[in-house]
Amino acid sequence: MKLKYLLWTVFGVAAISIGLYPLIYYLVDMHGKGLFSSKSAELLADRIWHAAFYMHITFGGIAMLIGWTQFSRNIRNTRLNLHRALGKIYVFSVMLSSIAGFYIAQFASGGIISRVGFSFLAISWFFSVTKAYATILKKHFKQHENWMIRNYALTFAAVTLRIYLPFCTQLMHWDFITSYLAISWLCWVPNLIIAEIIISKRALIPAFVTGSKTTDYFQD
């Protein structure tokens, strides 16, 4: 049980930390820093790309910040209205961020491999959140939770990307482009595999009781 709470704490801290990360781009001059350092001056001067980038990080940050709370049994069972309100904000945020993410993916550093990788991430992110929303409208609770697990695994790519990038560049001593090519797939494909493992294990446990209260396998 202690391990479960430890993992939940790490999960929450990581989500909050990366969820707040976009604030840096609003509060600090990032010219020549962060993602901007790998982009050409022409691209950075493109207003459409610039707007899409800020749309992506802003709404992606919101999704990261509130998405992890959706897996709390306590919130779902005792504050259902809050759960639903946060869920609607989450769905809206993911939709906007994924659309913007697909656009900026077309300009990803490293060429076609990274562009395709991040494009598939954006498409999968949008598709899974629409499925999560569609299933809850039909009151298919188990399917809804399964799609939410898949979707937040994709949201969590923002965390795993920031774990893998320094690992590849600092520990593996790969150059940035080589690292970016690998990470454009590594940041989300393993996450989805883990999500499917979680879903398959959940299928072995008696799942839901009637009404809005559900059996939860994440955290109180």
C-alpha positions in Angstrom: 0.0 0.0 0.0 2.9 2.4 0.8 4.3 1.7 -2.7 0.9 2.6 -4.2 0.8 6.0 -2.4 4.5 6.6 -3.3 3.8 6.0 -7.0 0.7 8.2 -6.8 2.7 11.0 -5.2 5.4 10.7 -7.9 2.6 10.6 -10.6 1.0 13.8 -9.2 4.2 15.7 -8.6 5.4 15.0 -12.2 2.0 16.0 -13.6 1.9 19.3 -11.7 5.5 20.1 -12.5 5.2 19.6 -16.2 1.7 21.1 -16.2 3.2 24.3 -14.9 6.2 24.2 -17.2 4.5 26.3 -20.0 4.5 29.3 -17.6 8.2 29.6 -18.3 7.5 30.6 -21.8 5.2 33.4 -20.5 7.4 34.6 -17.7 10.9 34.2 -19.1 12.5 35.4 -22.4 13.0 32.0 -24.0 14.6 33.4 -27.2 17.4 30.9 -28.1 16.4 28.6 -25.2 14.4 25.4 -24.8 12.5 24.3 -27.9 13.1 27.7 -29.5 16.8 27.0 -29.7 16.3 24.2 -32.3 14.0 26.3 -34.5 15.0 28.6 -37.4 14.5 32.4 -37.1 12.0 32.2 -40.0 9.9 29.6 -38.2 10.0 31.6 -35.0 8.8 34.6 -36.9 5.8 32.7 -38.3 2.7 34.0 -36.5 0.7 30.9 -37.2 3.4 28.5 -35.9 3.9 30.8 -32.9 0.1 30.9 -32.1 -0.1 27.1 -32.5 2.9 26.5 -30.2 1.4 28.6 -27.4 -2.0 27.0 -27.9 -0.4 23.6 -27.7 1.6 24.2 -24.5 -1.1 26.2 -22.8 -3.9 23.8 -23.1 -1.6 20.8 -22.9 -0.4 22.2 -19.6 -4.0 22.6 -18.3 -4.7 19.0 -19.4 -1.7 17.7 -17.6 -2.5 19.7 -14.4 -6.1 18.5 -14.0 -6.1 15.1 -15.8 -4.4 13.1 -13.1 -7.2 14.1 -10.6 -9.7 12.3 -12.8 -8.3 9.0 -11.6 -9.1 9.7 -7.9 -11.9 7.5 -6.5 -12.5 10.0 -3.7 -13.3 12.9 -6.1 -15.4 10.7 -8.4 -17.5 9.2 -5.5 -17.9 12.3 -3.3 -17.6 15.2 -5.6 -19.1 14.0 -8.9 -19.9 17.4 -10.2 -16.3 18.5 -9.7 -15.2 15.4 -11.5 -17.5 16.1 -14.4 -16.5 19.8 -14.6 -12.8 19.0 -14.6 -13.4 16.3 -17.2 -15.1 18.7 -19.6 -12.2 21.2 -19.2 -9.8 18.3 -19.8 -11.5 17.1 -22.9 -11.7 20.7 -24.3 -8.0 21.3 -23.5 -6.8 18.0 -25.1 -8.8 18.7 -28.2 -7.3 22.1 -28.7 -3.8 21.1 -27.7 -3.8 18.0 -30.0 -5.0 20.0 -33.0 -2.2 22.6 -32.4 0.2 19.8 -31.7 -0.5 18.2 -35.1 0.2 21.5 -36.8 3.6 22.1 -35.1 4.5 18.5 -35.6 4.9 19.3 -39.3 7.8 21.5 -38.4 9.5 19.1 -35.9 13.3 19.0 -35.8 14.8 16.0 -37.4 12.7 15.6 -40.5 10.1 13.0 -41.5 10.7 10.5 -38.7 10.1 13.0 -35.9 7.3 14.7 -37.8 5.4 11.4 -38.3 6.1 10.4 -34.7 4.7 13.5 -33.2 1.8 13.6 -35.8 0.7 10.1 -34.8 0.9 11.2 -31.1 -1.4 14.2 -31.8 -3.8 12.1 -33.8 -3.9 9.4 -31.1 -4.3 12.0 -28.4 -7.3 13.6 -30.2 -8.9 10.3 -31.1 -8.7 8.7 -27.6 -10.2 11.8 -25.9 -13.1 11.8 -28.3 -13.7 8.2 -27.5 -13.5 8.8 -23.8 -16.1 11.6 -24.1 -18.4 9.6 -26.4 -18.4 6.6 -24.1 -19.2 8.6 -21.0 -22.1 10.2 -22.8 -23.5 6.7 -23.4 -22.8 5.8 -19.7 -20.3 3.1 -20.7 -18.3 3.7 -17.6 -15.7 1.0 -18.0 -15.0 1.9 -21.6 -14.8 5.5 -20.6 -12.1 4.8 -18.0 -10.2 2.6 -20.3 -10.1 5.4 -22.9 -9.1 7.9 -20.3 -6.2 5.7 -19.2 -5.0 5.6 -22.8 -5.5 9.3 -23.3 -3.7 10.4 -20.2 -0.9 8.0 -21.0 -0.5 10.1 -24.2 -0.8 13.3 -22.2 2.0 12.0 -20.0 4.2 12.0 -23.0 5.1 15.5 -22.0 6.7 14.1 -18.8 8.4 11.1 -20.5 9.8 13.3 -23.2 11.5 15.4 -20.6 12.9 12.3 -18.9 14.2 10.7 -22.1 15.8 13.9 -23.6 18.5 14.5 -20.9 19.0 10.7 -20.7 19.7 10.5 -24.4 21.8 13.7 -24.7 23.7 13.6 -21.3 24.0 9.9 -20.5 23.9 8.3 -23.9 25.8 11.2 -25.4 23.6 11.3 -28.5 23.4 14.6 -30.4 20.1 16.5 -30.1 18.7 15.5 -33.5 19.4 11.8 -33.0 17.8 12.0 -29.5 14.8 13.9 -30.9 14.2 11.3 -33.6 14.0 8.5 -31.0 12.0 10.5 -28.5 9.4 11.4 -31.0 8.2 7.8 -30.7 9.7 6.8 -27.3 7.8 9.5 -25.4 4.4 8.0 -26.2 4.5 4.4 -27.6 5.8 2.8 -24.4 3.2 4.9 -22.4 0.4 3.3 -24.5 1.8 -0.2 -24.0 1.8 0.4 -20.2 -1.8 1.7 -20.5 -2.9 -1.4 -22.3 -1.3 -3.6 -19.6 -3.2 -1.6 -16.9 -6.4 -2.0 -18.8 -5.9 -5.8 -19.3 -5.3 -6.2 -15.6 -8.4 -4.2 -14.7 -10.4 -6.5 -16.9 -9.6 -9.4 -14.5 -11.1 -7.5 -11.5 -14.9 -7.1 -10.9 -15.2 -3.5 -12.1 -18.2 -1.3 -11.5 -21.2 -1.0 -9.2 -24.3 0.8 -10.1 -24.7 4.5 -10.1 -21.9 7.0 -10.2 -19.7 5.2 -7.7 -17.1 3.0 -9.2 -14.4 0.6 -8.1 -11.1 2.4 -8.6 -7.7 0.9 -9.1 -5.6 4.0 -8.8 -5.9 6.1 -5.7 -8.3 7.2 -2.9 
